[in-house]
Amino acid sequence: MPQPKHGVMKMEKLDTTETTQVRYSGSFGSTPSETRTMKITAWICDERKRGGFEIYDTETSGDEYYGSGGIWLDDNGHITDYDGTGMIDLRILAWLGELGHVTHDNKDFFRKELDKYNKEE
């Protein structure tokens, strides 16, 4: 099997579109939920121990609903941090879990959130 060219790193990618309920939330409270079709993309590179994500509504190309941010992994390849949004989208967290990037430690924040999400599904 041929080896990758020097400097080429393997990157896992998520690319999906889903119709879901969305709303704005902040210190002011929350707006009523509405149904939107959301484009969700995420990527993670084990070698660099980081990745990112982007989410936006397809109806306005992100003019009304848009979020993006970074994802960081520890030396064991588990998610330890993210930025850019108040909470990482749980569909992205579920994808990271499928890839083995969420620890099995029940005390871990991301494990707790993923377990709650999986119970609701």
Z-matrix of the N, CA and C atoms (Angstrom, degrees):
N
C 1 1.453
C 2 1.525 1 108.94
N 3 1.334 2 118.05 1 131.62
C 4 1.463 3 119.87 2 -179.58
C 5 1.529 4 111.60 3 -67.64
N 6 1.308 5 115.41 4 144.55
C 7 1.459 6 121.81 5 178.27
C 8 1.533 7 109.31 6 -84.86
N 9 1.352 8 116.98 7 148.69
C 10 1.467 9 117.92 8 177.30
C 11 1.521 10 110.67 9 -64.21
N 12 1.323 11 115.74 10 153.49
C 13 1.459 12 120.79 11 176.90
C 14 1.514 13 109.36 12 -60.80
N 15 1.319 14 116.03 13 150.49
C 16 1.465 15 121.42 14 178.01
C 17 1.517 16 110.02 15 -53.57
N 18 1.324 17 116.31 16 131.19
C 19 1.455 18 121.04 17 176.77
C 20 1.518 19 114.77 18 89.95
N 21 1.331 20 118.44 19 -7.54
C 22 1.457 21 120.91 20 179.47
C 23 1.526 22 108.25 21 -87.08
N 24 1.314 23 115.78 22 124.50
C 25 1.454 24 120.67 23 -178.17
C 26 1.519 25 109.78 24 -112.56
N 27 1.330 26 115.42 25 144.80
C 28 1.460 27 120.92 26 178.58
C 29 1.522 28 109.40 27 -75.38
N 30 1.328 29 115.24 28 132.38
C 31 1.454 30 120.39 29 179.31
C 32 1.528 31 108.49 30 -128.90
N 33 1.332 32 116.53 31 129.12
C 34 1.460 33 122.11 32 174.35
C 35 1.522 34 107.75 33 -87.18
N 36 1.353 35 116.82 34 143.71
C 37 1.462 36 120.01 35 -177.58
C 38 1.520 37 111.13 36 -134.35
N 39 1.316 38 114.88 37 143.38
C 40 1.458 39 123.95 38 172.24
C 41 1.517 40 106.68 39 -114.85
N 42 1.320 41 116.73 40 132.47
C 43 1.465 42 121.47 41 178.83
C 44 1.524 43 107.01 42 -146.29
N 45 1.328 44 117.03 43 104.62
C 46 1.456 45 120.80 44 -176.42
C 47 1.522 46 110.21 45 -144.17
N 48 1.294 47 115.91 46 160.05
C 49 1.453 48 123.10 47 174.74
C 50 1.523 49 106.95 48 -129.14
N 51 1.341 50 116.48 49 129.12
C 52 1.460 51 120.80 50 -177.42
C 53 1.520 52 110.23 51 -139.12
N 54 1.318 53 115.51 52 145.03
C 55 1.463 54 121.47 53 172.72
C 56 1.519 55 107.16 54 -90.48
N 57 1.325 56 115.82 55 128.33
C 58 1.461 57 120.51 56 -172.97
C 59 1.519 58 110.78 57 -153.07
N 60 1.311 59 116.52 58 172.12
C 61 1.458 60 122.71 59 174.76
C 62 1.528 61 108.72 60 -87.45
N 63 1.329 62 117.12 61 134.07
C 64 1.467 63 122.28 62 178.36
C 65 1.526 64 109.11 63 -133.99
N 66 1.334 65 115.05 64 159.92
C 67 1.466 66 121.61 65 176.18
C 68 1.508 67 108.66 66 -163.41
N 69 1.313 68 116.30 67 162.34
C 70 1.454 69 122.23 68 172.87
C 71 1.524 70 108.07 69 -89.19
N 72 1.320 71 116.81 70 141.59
C 73 1.465 72 121.72 71 174.46
C 74 1.515 73 108.62 72 -136.74
N 75 1.311 74 115.99 73 146.01
C 76 1.453 75 120.81 74 177.99
C 77 1.510 76 109.84 75 -172.49
N 78 1.309 77 116.19 76 -165.91
C 79 1.460 78 120.76 77 -179.70
C 80 1.527 79 111.32 78 -63.18
N 81 1.335 80 116.73 79 -19.99
C 82 1.461 81 122.72 80 178.52
C 83 1.523 82 112.29 81 -79.08
N 84 1.337 83 116.76 82 -10.64
C 85 1.462 84 121.55 83 -174.18
C 86 1.515 85 109.63 84 111.51
N 87 1.320 86 117.30 85 -147.92
C 88 1.464 87 122.08 86 -178.44
C 89 1.516 88 111.02 87 -132.59
N 90 1.312 89 115.74 88 146.77
C 91 1.459 90 121.01 89 173.41
C 92 1.527 91 108.59 90 -81.91
N 93 1.322 92 118.26 91 163.66
C 94 1.473 93 119.44 92 175.05
C 95 1.533 94 110.38 93 -62.66
N 96 1.321 95 116.03 94 147.71
C 97 1.461 96 120.99 95 178.23
C 98 1.526 97 110.66 96 -70.93
N 99 1.317 98 115.48 97 149.32
C 100 1.454 99 121.80 98 173.91
C 101 1.518 100 108.96 99 -141.87
N 102 1.315 101 116.46 100 156.37
C 103 1.463 102 121.79 101 -178.58
C 104 1.519 103 109.40 102 -86.32
N 105 1.328 104 115.38 103 129.18
C 106 1.470 105 122.30 104 177.85
C 107 1.524 106 109.12 105 -141.08
N 108 1.314 107 115.29 106 153.26
C 109 1.462 108 121.14 107 171.52
C 110 1.521 109 106.68 108 -91.86
N 111 1.333 110 115.75 109 123.11
C 112 1.459 111 121.79 110 -174.80
C 113 1.529 112 110.55 111 -114.16
N 114 1.306 113 115.57 112 132.42
C 115 1.470 114 123.10 113 172.50
C 116 1.520 115 106.48 114 -89.98
N 117 1.324 116 116.54 115 125.14
C 118 1.462 117 122.04 116 -177.95
C 119 1.524 118 108.61 117 -122.70
N 120 1.314 119 116.15 118 119.42
C 121 1.466 120 120.62 119 174.79
C 122 1.529 121 108.21 120 -126.91
N 123 1.310 122 114.89 121 144.65
C 124 1.463 123 120.80 122 176.73
C 125 1.519 124 107.91 123 -151.18
N 126 1.315 125 116.20 124 155.85
C 127 1.457 126 122.09 125 179.16
C 128 1.521 127 108.06 126 -147.12
N 129 1.326 128 115.11 127 150.54
C 130 1.465 129 120.49 128 179.36
C 131 1.524 130 108.04 129 -146.40
N 132 1.305 131 116.30 130 137.05
C 133 1.464 132 122.57 131 179.02
C 134 1.530 133 107.87 132 -120.77
N 135 1.332 134 116.40 133 110.65
C 136 1.467 135 120.78 134 -178.54
C 137 1.520 136 112.08 135 -59.43
N 138 1.334 137 116.98 136 -42.66
C 139 1.456 138 120.36 137 -176.13
C 140 1.534 139 112.01 138 -63.18
N 141 1.323 140 116.60 139 -37.19
C 142 1.470 141 120.63 140 -179.00
C 143 1.526 142 112.06 141 -90.61
N 144 1.340 143 116.01 142 -10.24
C 145 1.471 144 122.78 143 178.88
C 146 1.530 145 112.36 144 58.84
N 147 1.323 146 114.29 145 39.67
C 148 1.463 147 118.44 146 177.05
C 149 1.527 148 110.49 147 -161.24
N 150 1.315 149 114.00 148 168.08
C 151 1.457 150 120.79 149 179.01
C 152 1.509 151 109.25 150 -165.29
N 153 1.306 152 115.90 151 -159.22
C 154 1.445 153 120.21 152 -179.60
C 155 1.512 154 111.32 153 -164.44
N 156 1.330 155 115.32 154 178.56
C 157 1.456 156 120.55 155 -179.76
C 158 1.522 157 110.20 156 -153.20
N 159 1.334 158 114.66 157 160.13
C 160 1.455 159 122.07 158 175.50
C 161 1.526 160 107.18 159 -147.98
N 162 1.324 161 116.15 160 135.29
C 163 1.458 162 122.48 161 179.61
C 164 1.522 163 107.27 162 -136.00
N 165 1.327 164 116.95 163 133.51
C 166 1.460 165 119.36 164 176.46
C 167 1.521 166 110.44 165 -155.31
N 168 1.344 167 114.81 166 156.57
C 169 1.464 168 119.27 167 177.37
C 170 1.522 169 108.84 168 -79.51
N 171 1.329 170 114.74 169 137.01
C 172 1.469 171 119.19 170 -176.76
C 173 1.519 172 112.05 171 -77.75
N 174 1.339 173 117.25 172 -23.61
C 175 1.463 174 119.91 173 -178.79
C 176 1.522 175 112.20 174 -63.51
N 177 1.339 176 117.45 175 -37.69
C 178 1.473 177 120.40 176 -178.84
C 179 1.526 178 112.21 177 -116.76
N 180 1.320 179 117.02 178 12.37
C 181 1.478 180 122.27 179 -177.15
C 182 1.521 181 111.87 180 54.17
N 183 1.329 182 115.59 181 33.53
C 184 1.458 183 120.25 182 176.19
C 185 1.514 184 114.95 183 91.72
N 186 1.316 185 118.64 184 2.40
C 187 1.459 186 119.44 185 178.28
C 188 1.529 187 111.83 186 -66.19
N 189 1.346 188 117.22 187 -32.72
C 190 1.459 189 119.89 188 -179.19
C 191 1.527 190 112.86 189 -98.01
N 192 1.331 191 116.85 190 -41.99
C 193 1.470 192 120.81 191 179.89
C 194 1.522 193 108.64 192 -128.93
N 195 1.318 194 115.38 193 118.67
C 196 1.471 195 120.79 194 -179.35
C 197 1.521 196 109.37 195 -151.12
N 198 1.319 197 115.76 196 138.32
C 199 1.459 198 121.12 197 173.51
C 200 1.514 199 109.45 198 -151.32
N 201 1.325 200 116.49 199 145.43
C 202 1.466 201 120.92 200 176.42
C 203 1.517 202 107.60 201 -152.17
N 204 1.316 203 115.21 202 160.85
C 205 1.453 204 118.24 203 178.88
C 206 1.513 205 112.57 204 -179.06
N 207 1.321 206 114.08 205 -174.80
C 208 1.452 207 121.78 206 -179.15
C 209 1.523 208 111.65 207 -108.30
N 210 1.323 209 115.04 208 160.64
C 211 1.463 210 123.48 209 177.31
C 212 1.526 211 107.17 210 -131.70
N 213 1.342 212 116.92 211 135.04
C 214 1.456 213 121.27 212 179.00
C 215 1.520 214 110.97 213 -123.75
N 216 1.342 215 115.09 214 141.15
C 217 1.464 216 122.54 215 179.85
C 218 1.522 217 110.19 216 -113.01
N 219 1.343 218 116.43 217 150.75
C 220 1.460 219 120.20 218 174.47
C 221 1.528 220 109.93 219 -84.32
N 222 1.326 221 117.28 220 -175.97
C 223 1.468 222 121.43 221 -178.18
C 224 1.524 223 112.87 222 -64.93
N 225 1.335 224 117.63 223 -18.77
C 226 1.466 225 121.88 224 177.21
C 227 1.532 226 112.00 225 -90.40
N 228 1.333 227 116.47 226 -1.45
C 229 1.455 228 120.54 227 178.85
C 230 1.509 229 114.22 228 85.87
N 231 1.338 230 118.30 229 16.00
C 232 1.462 231 121.92 230 -179.94
C 233 1.523 232 110.33 231 -100.38
N 234 1.329 233 116.16 232 144.55
C 235 1.452 234 120.51 233 178.23
C 236 1.525 235 109.65 234 -61.70
N 237 1.331 236 115.07 235 132.10
C 238 1.463 237 120.48 236 178.06
C 239 1.522 238 112.06 237 -121.37
N 240 1.338 239 116.63 238 -19.36
C 241 1.459 240 118.77 239 -175.63
C 242 1.522 241 109.43 240 -163.13
N 243 1.321 242 114.88 241 160.64
C 244 1.454 243 123.15 242 173.13
C 245 1.521 244 106.62 243 -151.47
N 246 1.316 245 117.30 244 164.48
C 247 1.458 246 120.24 245 173.48
C 248 1.516 247 109.13 246 -147.57
N 249 1.314 248 115.80 247 173.18
C 250 1.455 249 121.56 248 175.42
C 251 1.511 250 114.89 249 103.77
N 252 1.326 251 118.17 250 -28.22
C 253 1.461 252 122.47 251 179.57
C 254 1.517 253 108.76 252 -138.02
N 255 1.328 254 116.22 253 162.04
C 256 1.463 255 120.51 254 179.35
C 257 1.509 256 112.61 255 -64.45
N 258 1.326 257 117.42 256 -33.05
C 259 1.466 258 122.89 257 176.97
C 260 1.513 259 108.07 258 -148.20
N 261 1.310 260 116.93 259 136.06
C 262 1.459 261 120.22 260 176.93
C 263 1.523 262 108.47 261 -65.14
N 264 1.320 263 117.59 262 138.09
C 265 1.457 264 121.52 263 -179.97
C 266 1.525 265 109.31 264 -57.87
N 267 1.324 266 116.33 265 132.89
C 268 1.462 267 120.22 266 -174.93
C 269 1.520 268 112.65 267 -67.92
N 270 1.326 269 118.54 268 -23.24
C 271 1.476 270 119.45 269 174.43
C 272 1.523 271 110.21 270 -68.69
N 273 1.314 272 117.24 271 -33.81
C 274 1.468 273 120.56 272 175.56
C 275 1.518 274 109.41 273 -70.15
N 276 1.331 275 116.98 274 -41.67
C 277 1.466 276 120.20 275 177.83
C 278 1.526 277 110.66 276 -62.19
N 279 1.338 278 117.98 277 -40.00
C 280 1.466 279 121.20 278 177.59
C 281 1.531 280 110.42 279 -62.70
N 282 1.320 281 116.90 280 -41.35
C 283 1.473 282 121.27 281 177.18
C 284 1.522 283 110.53 282 -61.80
N 285 1.338 284 116.44 283 -44.34
C 286 1.469 285 119.83 284 177.49
C 287 1.529 286 110.42 285 -61.61
N 288 1.333 287 116.57 286 -37.88
C 289 1.462 288 120.22 287 176.81
C 290 1.521 289 112.32 288 -62.69
N 291 1.336 290 116.99 289 -41.65
C 292 1.470 291 121.27 290 177.65
C 293 1.524 292 111.25 291 -60.94
N 294 1.326 293 116.40 292 -32.22
C 295 1.465 294 121.24 293 179.85
C 296 1.531 295 112.27 294 -83.16
N 297 1.340 296 117.56 295 -5.42
C 298 1.466 297 120.93 296 -179.17
C 299 1.514 298 113.71 297 87.14
N 300 1.341 299 117.47 298 17.27
C 301 1.459 300 120.88 299 -177.22
C 302 1.530 301 114.04 300 -94.75
N 303 1.332 302 116.79 301 9.89
C 304 1.460 303 121.05 302 174.45
C 305 1.531 304 106.75 303 -117.58
N 306 1.332 305 116.03 304 124.74
C 307 1.460 306 121.07 305 -178.01
C 308 1.529 307 110.93 306 -61.29
N 309 1.325 308 116.75 307 159.74
C 310 1.468 309 121.82 308 175.99
C 311 1.529 310 111.16 309 -91.16
N 312 1.316 311 117.29 310 1.17
C 313 1.465 312 122.19 311 178.99
C 314 1.530 313 109.12 312 -68.54
N 315 1.336 314 116.51 313 114.29
C 316 1.466 315 121.76 314 -176.31
C 317 1.521 316 113.45 315 -65.26
N 318 1.324 317 118.77 316 -12.90
C 319 1.463 318 121.88 317 178.67
C 320 1.529 319 112.21 318 -87.89
N 321 1.332 320 116.66 319 -12.49
C 322 1.458 321 122.01 320 -177.60
C 323 1.535 322 110.88 321 -71.58
N 324 1.324 323 116.93 322 134.89
C 325 1.461 324 122.57 323 -179.54
C 326 1.525 325 111.72 324 -54.22
N 327 1.330 326 117.99 325 -48.92
C 328 1.457 327 121.27 326 -176.49
C 329 1.522 328 111.35 327 -67.30
N 330 1.333 329 118.56 328 -35.72
C 331 1.461 330 121.87 329 176.18
C 332 1.527 331 109.92 330 -63.58
N 333 1.340 332 116.72 331 -43.88
C 334 1.467 333 119.93 332 179.26
C 335 1.526 334 110.90 333 -61.45
N 336 1.332 335 117.02 334 -45.24
C 337 1.461 336 120.80 335 -179.79
C 338 1.527 337 111.42 336 -64.17
N 339 1.325 338 117.36 337 -41.34
C 340 1.448 339 121.79 338 179.22
C 341 1.528 340 110.61 339 -65.75
N 342 1.302 341 117.50 340 -42.47
C 343 1.469 342 120.65 341 178.55
C 344 1.528 343 111.03 342 -62.39
N 345 1.336 344 118.26 343 -41.01
C 346 1.468 345 121.68 344 176.67
C 347 1.528 346 110.29 345 -62.05
N 348 1.325 347 115.90 346 -44.68
C 349 1.467 348 120.94 347 -179.80
C 350 1.521 349 110.63 348 -61.44
N 351 1.329 350 116.65 349 -45.08
C 352 1.462 351 120.38 350 -178.25
C 353 1.520 352 111.91 351 -65.50
N 354 1.331 353 118.22 352 -32.04
C 355 1.466 354 121.19 353 176.88
C 356 1.519 355 111.28 354 -68.81
N 357 1.335 356 116.82 355 -34.21
C 358 1.472 357 121.41 356 -179.30
C 359 1.523 358 111.71 357 -74.72
N 360 1.316 359 116.98 358 -29.17
C 361 1.473 360 120.59 359 -178.01
C 362 1.462 361 110.19 360 -72.17
